[in-house]
Every structure is written in C-alpha cells, then in structure tokens.
Amino acid sequence: MRRILLTNNHLVQPGGSETWTLTVATELVRRGYEVIVYSLDIGPFAEAFPCPVVREVAGTFDLGLVNHNSCIPAAREACRTVIMTCHGTFPPLEQPVLGADHYVAISEEVHAHLERQGFSATIIRNPIDCEVFSPTNRAGEKLGTILSLCQGALANQLLAALCEREGWALRTIDDGHRELGIEKLVNEADLVVGLGRSAMEAMACGRPVLVFDSRSYTPYAMDGIVTEHNVDELIECNLSGRRFRLEATIDSVAAQLERYDPALGDFGRSFALANLEVGRQVDAYLDLATSVDSRHRRRIQIAVVAVACFGILAAGIVSQMAGGVFRVGR
C-alpha cells in the first residue's frame, strides 16, 4: 500500500474536517506514502498541504480515506479500498452512504448513530499533531487569560460578560474562521474554551479546557471543565458539549472556571499523547485498511472457487447429458 487518496468536500479555510485532512496527509507524507487530496471546493487552506490537492482524481489508489459522502463516487472509482470517516451526527455531508468498504466513527456517539442506520463501524478518534500542538510553557498558577475558540455569538457574549465581572482577559477567535498557527495563541492563554478538535488541540498544548459553546442547533452546549474524572465520558461525544448538557449561565460557567488548576493542563497533554496522537491514529487506519483489504481478497477467492466448482459441476452434467445418461421418455 503506497498510494493513498484523501478527500474532503471543502478545503477553503481551517475547520474540523479540513484540519483532520491536513493532519493525516502530513503524517502519511512524512512516512513516505504518495498522497493526493481530492476536494470539490478548493480555497486558500489547500496551500498548507504538503501534497497535491486536486478537483479531479486521476489514476488508481491502494486506499481512499474519505471525509464527506459527496466524495464517495470519485473515491470508489479510483481506490481499491475505501474507508469513510463520519465526524458528526447532524451535518448532511457526514451521513454514511453506500459505496465504502468500511466506516469509521470518531466517537461512541457517532458510532451509535451509524449503527442505527445499519452501518457497521470502527471507532478511531480525532488525530492531533502533538508536535505542532505542544506546550511552550505551563499554564499560569492562577487563571488570568482565556482564549475563546467558540463559534457561537451567544457563548462569546456570555464569556465577555463573565470575564469583565471577574477581571479575566478574554481573547476571542471564531473557530470556524481561524487561521493556521492557532497553537501560538493557545500557548499564550491559561485556559481555552471550545468544542471538539479545538478542545483536543488545547489539551495537547497543556491547557485546561472548558467544553462550552453555542451553535445554531442548540443555544448552549456545555460539559464543563475537562478533568481526569470526566474525560472518558466527554470523549465519547467528541468533547461536543452533548454528554452532560449542563445549564450555561454566567454563574454556572463561573463555577466551572473556579475549578481551574494548571495541573489539568498537564493531564490534558498526557491524555492527548496517549489517545489522540496522529501517529497512533494513522496506524489504526492503516491496520484497518489492511484488515478490510484482506477480507475483500478472501471474498474474491471464495467467489472464484465457487465459480470454478460450479463450472466443474456444470461440465460434468453436460458430459453426462451428451453421453445419454439423462433420457426423457423411452
């Protein structure tokens, strides 16, 4: 397996699946694989890739790692083995469709969603480049600066009011429109607020994390500050704020932030290295692809043997008929 196709519907600006694709592509190129990235909507973000990014797929590939159902037709035509990764339960592009050889869910929540739709899946968590996202210093002994990577205006307004009341410095960056190099800003903060990949990258940087945001589909999503006691449950929902669905008010968020301790950042770094590091996740994908490909070859071998046996049986019947063994009416 040397030639691998990655796909993502859009590569315009940094985002969850876009950064997933960049992270995996970079690791595969580092290992010496020939990697091509296919996208229907290519923008400035594509310039960050260490490999070609194309709108049309040419040639054949040993493996296709597919984000988004819109990319399945192109991958199926070009790749011997196709694995589709589903990153969420709500977005239409994340819904599984027929055409892949196997499916991956990035969390138990997504896995259950796929199973309900009749798709068997394997859980492989989000890959984080823990060399890029690494601590350059330790979080402060006292909470002083908060970095918000929230996408929702309601969440940022609540954080602004809270920080003004408590005297904390707040830096706000819309995670849906952030720039590359966000790890520098993360390392300048004592604590980071966000969901999903943003929370995981902050953990890899050794920052305490508050899982909190507001989205179009829910006024507030909050699971609280990440600790060694709740992380296993929170990761089941990809740090999405949907595990506990805590009430979000200025006072309830303040109560969460009162639990601030720089040691939470030390734990987050250890958790990211053990569970999210890109090398481990890419190994999991490659092992899965080998397993799926082996099963595919066995099915072909069984089919070939079955056809051969049928052919031998048919030839024997024809021979017997020709020899007059089968006679109708005497």
Secondary structure, DSSP 8 states (H G I E B T S, - for coil): --EEEEE-SEESS--HHHHHHHHHHHHHHHTT-EEEEE-SEE-GGGGG-SS-EESS--S-EEEEEEESGGGHHHHHHHEEEEEEEE--SSSGGGS--TT-SEEEESSHHHHHHHHHTT--EEE----B-TTTS--SS---SS--EEEE----HHHHHHHHHHHHHHT-EEEE--GGG--TTHHHHHHH-SEEEE-HHHHHHHHHTT--EEEEEEETTEEEEEEEE--TTTHHHHHTTTT-S-SS-----HHHHHHHHTT--HHHHHHHHHHHHHHTBHHHHHHHHHHHHHHHHHHHHHHHHHHHHHHHHHHHHHHHHHHHHHTT-S----
